[in-house]
C-alpha cells in the first residue's frame, strides 16, 4: 500500500510532457523483471517466485505522450528456461518521470498463454537519450482465467533515437 501512495503522490505533483521535452520518437529497450508476490485463486499470497523475465524490444512514440512497444524474451524459473514471450504494449507518458502501461505478454513456447500486465513506471531521460526505468505490474492470465494475480518489479534501460 505504501508504494501505491507514493505512486499517487508522484502522479499528483508531476507535470505533463511538452513537445520540447519529448525524447526522439523511437527507442530500443532492455528489461529484467521478477515476480515478487503471487496469489493463486483462493489461495494465500506467496513471496518471490524465483523467476526472471528478460526482454528486449522496440518502441515508438505515436504522439507526445503515447507510445507503442513490442518486446521479446525468455522467462527463467530458478535459472531454467520456462517460456518465450512476445509482449505488445501501450505506454502513456503522462509526466517526464512517470508513466502508465498496458502490456499483454503472450507466451508462445512451449505453450501458448495470454496475460494482462497493467503497470506504473518511473523514469528519467538523460541528455544522452538513455532512460532508466523502474516499473511495477500486476499480472493475470486472460485466456485461462484462474483468478490469480502476480506482482512484478522490472528494471530497464531505454535508448531513444
C-alpha positions in Angstrom: 0.0 0.0 0.0 2.9 2.4 0.7 4.0 2.1 -3.0 0.5 3.0 -4.2 0.6 6.1 -2.0 4.0 7.1 -3.4 2.7 6.5 -7.0 -0.3 8.7 -6.4 1.8 11.4 -4.9 4.1 11.3 -8.0 1.1 11.5 -10.2 -0.4 14.4 -8.4 2.8 16.6 -8.4 4.1 15.7 -11.9 3.7 17.9 -14.9 2.7 16.8 -18.4 5.3 16.1 -21.1 5.7 19.0 -23.5 6.7 18.6 -27.1 10.1 20.3 -26.5 10.8 17.9 -23.6 10.0 14.7 -25.5 12.8 12.4 -26.5 13.2 11.3 -30.1 10.2 9.2 -31.2 11.9 5.7 -31.4 13.5 3.7 -28.6 15.2 0.4 -28.0 14.7 -1.2 -24.6 16.1 -4.0 -22.4 14.3 -5.2 -19.3 14.8 -7.6 -16.4 11.8 -8.4 -14.2 10.8 -10.8 -11.4 7.6 -11.8 -9.7 7.9 -10.5 -6.1 4.5 -11.9 -4.9 1.9 -14.3 -6.3 -1.6 -15.3 -5.2 -3.4 -18.2 -6.8 -7.2 -18.1 -7.0 -8.5 -18.5 -3.5 -5.0 -19.2 -2.1 -2.7 -17.2 0.2 -0.1 -14.8 -1.0 3.3 -16.3 -1.7 6.6 -14.5 -2.0 9.2 -14.3 -4.7 8.7 -16.9 -7.4 12.4 -17.3 -8.3 11.7 -16.2 -11.9 13.5 -13.8 -14.2 11.8 -12.3 -17.2 14.4 -10.9 -19.7 13.1 -8.9 -22.7 14.4 -6.6 -25.4 12.3 -4.6 -27.8 11.5 -1.5 -29.8 9.0 1.3 -29.1 7.8 4.3 -30.9 6.0 7.4 -29.6 3.0 7.9 -31.9 2.3 11.3 -30.1 4.0 13.4 -27.4 2.5 11.2 -24.7 1.6 7.8 -26.2 4.0 5.0 -27.3 3.5 1.5 -28.8 6.1 -1.1 -27.9 6.9 -4.8 -28.7 9.3 -6.8 -26.6 10.6 -10.4 -26.9 12.3 -12.6 -24.5 12.6 -15.7 -22.3 11.3 -16.4 -18.8 13.5 -18.4 -16.5 12.4 -20.3 -13.4 15.2 -21.0 -10.9 17.6 -20.5 -13.8 15.9 -22.9 -16.1 14.1 -22.0 -19.3 10.3 -21.8 -18.8 8.8 -19.9 -21.7 9.4 -17.4 -24.5 7.1 -14.5 -24.9 6.1 -11.6 -27.2 5.0 -8.6 -25.2 3.0 -5.9 -27.1 2.2 -2.8 -25.0 0.9 0.7 -24.9 2.6 3.4 -22.8 1.1 6.7 -21.6 3.9 9.0 -20.5 1.8 11.5 -18.5 4.9 13.1 -16.9 8.6 13.4 -17.8 9.2 11.0 -14.9 6.2 8.7 -14.7 4.0 6.6 -17.0 1.2 4.0 -17.1 1.4 1.0 -19.3 -0.9 -1.8 -20.6 1.2 -4.8 -21.5 -0.1 -8.1 -22.9 2.5 -10.9 -22.6 1.8 -13.8 -24.9 3.8 -16.9 -24.2 4.5 -18.8 -27.4 6.8 -21.5 -26.3 6.5 -24.2 -25.1 2.7 -23.5 -24.7 0.5 -20.5 -25.7 -0.9 -18.3 -22.9 -2.1 -14.7 -22.9 -1.7 -12.4 -19.9 -2.6 -8.8 -18.9 0.1 -6.8 -17.2 -1.0 -3.2 -16.4 1.6 -1.2 -14.7 3.1 2.1 -13.4 6.6 3.2 -14.0 9.1 5.8 -13.0 11.7 7.1 -15.5 14.2 9.8 -16.2 15.7 10.7 -19.6 19.2 11.9 -19.6 20.8 14.2 -22.2 22.5 11.2 -23.9 19.0 9.8 -24.6 19.3 7.0 -22.1 16.3 6.4 -19.8 16.5 4.0 -16.9 13.1 2.8 -15.7 11.5 1.1 -12.6 8.2 -0.5 -13.3 5.6 -2.2 -11.2 3.0 -4.5 -12.8 0.1 -6.7 -11.8 -0.1 -9.8 -13.9 -3.1 -12.2 -14.5 -3.8 -14.8 -17.1 -6.6 -13.9 -19.6 -7.0 -17.0 -21.9 -7.5 -19.5 -19.0 -8.6 -17.1 -16.2 -7.8 -18.7 -12.9 -8.3 -15.6 -10.8 -4.6 -15.5 -10.0 -2.5 -12.3 -9.5 1.2 -11.8 -9.7 3.0 -8.6 -8.7 6.2 -7.9 -10.8 9.0 -5.4 -10.5 11.0 -4.6 -13.6 14.2 -2.5 -14.2 15.1 -1.5 -17.6 17.1 0.9 -19.9 15.8 2.6 -23.0 17.8 4.3 -25.7 15.9 6.9 -27.7 16.8 7.5 -31.4 
